[in-house]
């Protein structure tokens, strides 16, 4: 039986949650309205990006 991949999402050192897909985690990050350094970590997978306050403000208008 194959092990299910789990992706853990952080902003800074704050764990935001665990997700079954990269897409689900990134959609959650986008909808969180949080700013800072995001890190998404899974087995054989790692992605990092930064969301600036101005990006959140632009999306709200």
N, CA, C and O atoms as a DFTB+ gen file, in Angstrom:
244 C
 N C O
     1  1       0.845      -1.184       0.000
     2  2       0.000       0.000       0.000
     3  2       0.884       1.239       0.000
     4  3       1.842       1.327       0.768
     5  1       0.557       2.199      -0.871
     6  2       1.348       3.424      -0.957
     7  2       1.002       4.373       0.181
     8  3      -0.157       4.506       0.575
     9  1       2.018       5.016       0.688
    10  2       1.821       6.012       1.732
    11  2       1.283       7.293       1.099
    12  3       1.783       7.746       0.069
    13  1       0.271       7.862       1.718
    14  2      -0.323       9.095       1.204
    15  2       0.601      10.274       1.506
    16  3       1.089      10.414       2.627
    17  1       0.838      11.123       0.497
    18  2       1.666      12.298       0.702
    19  2       0.907      13.340       1.519
    20  3      -0.267      13.614       1.270
    21  1       1.591      13.904       2.480
    22  2       1.034      14.981       3.285
    23  2       1.970      16.175       3.144
    24  3       3.189      16.032       3.243
    25  1       1.398      17.346       2.915
    26  2       2.156      18.583       2.768
    27  2       1.828      19.488       3.950
    28  3       0.662      19.744       4.250
    29  1       2.875      19.967       4.615
    30  2       2.702      20.818       5.792
    31  2       3.020      22.251       5.404
    32  3       4.067      22.537       4.822
    33  1       2.089      23.156       5.739
    34  2       2.216      24.565       5.381
    35  2       2.537      25.390       6.619
    36  3       1.888      25.259       7.657
    37  1       3.555      26.245       6.490
    38  2       3.956      27.158       7.554
    39  2       3.987      28.576       7.014
    40  3       4.235      28.795       5.828
    41  1       3.731      29.548       7.902
    42  2       4.085      30.940       7.632
    43  2       4.993      31.319       8.786
    44  3       4.577      31.311       9.945
    45  1       6.240      31.652       8.463
    46  2       7.247      31.788       9.507
    47  2       7.410      30.433      10.173
    48  3       7.597      29.419       9.502
    49  1       7.337      30.423      11.496
    50  2       7.431      29.152      12.232
    51  2       6.056      28.656      12.674
    52  3       5.959      27.664      13.396
    53  1       4.995      29.337      12.247
    54  2       3.631      28.966      12.620
    55  2       3.089      27.926      11.643
    56  3       2.988      28.184      10.443
    57  1       2.744      26.758      12.160
    58  2       2.173      25.701      11.322
    59  2       0.711      26.029      11.050
    60  3      -0.090      26.177      11.973
    61  1       0.376      26.142       9.760
    62  2      -0.998      26.467       9.380
    63  2      -1.850      25.227       9.161
    64  3      -3.074      25.285       9.283
    65  1      -1.215      24.107       8.840
    66  2      -1.996      22.898       8.649
    67  2      -1.292      21.884       7.779
    68  3      -0.198      22.120       7.267
    69  1      -1.953      20.740       7.622
    70  2      -1.471      19.654       6.773
    71  2      -2.512      19.407       5.686
    72  3      -3.716      19.433       5.942
    73  1      -2.026      19.169       4.470
    74  2      -2.902      19.066       3.313
    75  2      -2.537      17.850       2.478
    76  3      -1.393      17.396       2.493
    77  1      -3.511      17.329       1.752
    78  2      -3.311      16.140       0.930
    79  2      -2.770      16.479      -0.454
    80  3      -2.326      15.588      -1.178
    81  1      -2.802      17.770      -0.832
    82  2      -2.273      18.140      -2.149
    83  2      -1.600      19.514      -2.069
    84  3      -1.901      20.327      -1.195
    85  1      -0.689      19.740      -3.002
    86  2       0.000      21.025      -3.093
    87  2      -1.010      22.117      -3.410
    88  3      -0.974      23.193      -2.812
    89  1      -1.901      21.849      -4.339
    90  2      -2.904      22.833      -4.736
    91  2      -3.776      23.254      -3.558
    92  3      -4.026      24.442      -3.355
    93  1      -4.234      22.282      -2.789
    94  2      -5.075      22.577      -1.624
    95  2      -4.327      23.480      -0.636
    96  3      -4.909      24.423      -0.101
    97  1      -3.058      23.201      -0.393
    98  2      -2.257      23.997       0.538
    99  2      -2.066      25.419       0.020
   100  3      -2.178      26.381       0.781
   101  1      -1.776      25.552      -1.277
   102  2      -1.550      26.886      -1.849
   103  2      -2.846      27.707      -1.891
   104  3      -2.810      28.922      -1.701
   105  1      -3.967      27.065      -2.133
   106  2      -5.246      27.778      -2.101
   107  2      -5.551      28.256      -0.689
   108  3      -6.053      29.365      -0.506
   109  1      -5.254      27.436       0.308
   110  2      -5.451      27.827       1.699
   111  2      -4.564      29.022       2.035
   112  3      -5.021      29.981       2.657
   113  1      -3.305      28.968       1.629
   114  2      -2.364      30.067       1.896
   115  2      -2.883      31.366       1.280
   116  3      -2.853      32.419       1.918
   117  1      -3.357      31.286       0.040
   118  2      -3.858      32.473      -0.668
   119  2      -5.078      33.062       0.041
   120  3      -5.219      34.282       0.121
   121  1      -5.945      32.214       0.546
   122  2      -7.184      32.688       1.176
   123  2      -6.987      33.096       2.640
   124  3      -7.894      33.657       3.255
   125  1      -5.805      32.817       3.198
   126  2      -5.574      33.100       4.624
   127  2      -5.399      34.584       4.930
   128  3      -5.554      35.001       6.078
   129  1      -5.077      35.385       3.917
   130  2      -4.791      36.816       4.090
   131  2      -3.632      37.062       5.048
   132  3      -3.549      38.127       5.659
   133  1      -2.734      36.083       5.182
   134  2      -1.539      36.246       6.001
   135  2      -0.392      36.729       5.122
   136  3      -0.374      36.490       3.915
   137  1       0.559      37.409       5.742
   138  2       1.740      37.873       5.031
   139  2       2.972      37.249       5.663
   140  3       2.939      36.804       6.810
   141  1       4.052      37.222       4.908
   142  2       5.311      36.702       5.419
   143  2       5.845      35.585       4.552
   144  3       5.421      35.402       3.410
   145  1       6.791      34.837       5.116
   146  2       7.451      33.749       4.406
   147  2       6.659      32.457       4.577
   148  3       6.532      31.939       5.686
   149  1       6.135      31.951       3.484
   150  2       5.393      30.694       3.476
   151  2       6.336      29.572       3.070
   152  3       7.168      29.740       2.178
   153  1       6.202      28.434       3.725
   154  2       6.965      27.237       3.396
   155  2       6.009      26.061       3.321
   156  3       5.207      25.836       4.227
   157  1       6.103      25.320       2.241
   158  2       5.289      24.129       2.050
   159  2       6.247      22.949       1.932
   160  3       7.092      22.911       1.037
   161  1       6.110      21.994       2.835
   162  2       7.078      20.901       2.935
   163  2       6.358      19.554       2.872
   164  3       5.387      19.314       3.588
   165  1       6.856      18.694       2.007
   166  2       6.354      17.323       1.902
   167  2       7.523      16.391       1.630
   168  3       8.668      16.832       1.529
   169  1       7.236      15.116       1.515
   170  2       8.298      14.152       1.213
   171  2       8.799      14.395      -0.205
   172  3       8.025      14.314      -1.160
   173  1      10.070      14.689      -0.346
   174  2      10.709      15.003      -1.633
   175  2      10.128      16.261      -2.272
   176  3      10.169      16.402      -3.494
   177  1       9.590      17.172      -1.472
   178  2       9.009      18.412      -2.001
   179  2       9.226      19.542      -1.010
   180  3       9.068      19.370       0.198
   181  1       9.592      20.701      -1.543
   182  2       9.713      21.902      -0.715
   183  2       9.493      23.111      -1.611
   184  3      10.048      23.189      -2.707
   185  1       8.681      24.055      -1.140
   186  2       8.440      25.300      -1.868
   187  2       8.353      26.421      -0.850
   188  3       7.799      26.252       0.236
   189  1       8.904      27.559      -1.213
   190  2       8.868      28.739      -0.348
   191  2       8.502      29.954      -1.180
   192  3       8.890      30.063      -2.343
   193  1       7.749      30.870      -0.575
   194  2       7.422      32.126      -1.235
   195  2       7.108      33.159      -0.170
   196  3       6.842      32.819       0.983
   197  1       7.141      34.419      -0.565
   198  2       6.897      35.512       0.363
   199  2       5.688      36.297      -0.113
   200  3       5.577      36.618      -1.296
   201  1       4.786      36.606       0.804
   202  2       3.615      37.426       0.500
   203  2       3.780      38.741       1.247
   204  3       3.894      38.760       2.473
   205  1       3.791      39.836       0.500
   206  2       3.933      41.170       1.077
   207  2       2.568      41.733       1.440
   208  3       1.555      41.361       0.847
   209  1       2.547      42.632       2.418
   210  2       1.295      43.261       2.848
   211  2       0.598      43.945       1.681
   212  3      -0.628      43.895       1.578
   213  1       1.357      44.579       0.809
   214  2       0.773      45.279      -0.340
   215  2       0.014      44.314      -1.256
   216  3      -0.981      44.704      -1.867
   217  1       0.466      43.076      -1.358
   218  2      -0.225      42.087      -2.193
   219  2      -1.601      41.774      -1.631
   220  3      -2.562      41.624      -2.386
   221  1      -1.705      41.675      -0.303
   222  2      -2.992      41.400       0.349
   223  2      -3.929      42.584       0.159
   224  3      -5.107      42.402      -0.148
   225  1      -3.411      43.796       0.340
   226  2      -4.226      45.006       0.183
   227  2      -4.725      45.144      -1.243
   228  3      -5.866      45.553      -1.458
   229  1      -3.882      44.805      -2.234
   230  2      -4.295      44.864      -3.645
   231  2      -5.430      43.896      -3.932
   232  3      -6.327      44.212      -4.713
   233  1      -5.407      42.712      -3.308
   234  2      -6.448      41.713      -3.524
   235  2      -7.763      42.100      -2.883
   236  3      -8.824      41.664      -3.330
   237  1      -7.708      42.924      -1.829
   238  2      -8.936      43.315      -1.133
   239  2      -9.683      44.403      -1.884
   240  3     -10.890      44.558      -1.695
   241  1      -8.999      45.158      -2.729
   242  2      -9.629      46.270      -3.464
   243  2     -10.210      45.815      -4.781
   244  3     -10.774      46.623      -5.519
